[in-house]
Amino acid sequence: VAYGLRGAGVGRQFKDADARGAHRTVVLGPDEVAEGVALMRSMDTGDEERVSLD
């Protein structure tokens, strides 16, 4: 598990995750928190799925 709390943009963090060989990423930013979801992304296909935090 790795997570980015630094000021790097999401695109940069996706590149870092890909360089580390991550197969999936989870995005939990301010917009996602406001919606009550997490964004799960497959690094292999680029498919994204919103998953409820409930």
RABELRA-V19274 format. One record per run of one state. SS is the DSSP state (a for helix, b for strand, c for the rest). FROM is the first residue (numbers start at 0). TO is the last residue. If there is no record, write none. Layout:
<<SS:FROM:TO> <SS:FROM:TO>>
//
This chain:
<<c:0:8> <a:9:18> <c:19:22> <b:23:26> <c:27:28> <a:29:34> <c:35:35> <b:36:41> <c:42:46> <b:47:51> <c:52:53>>
//
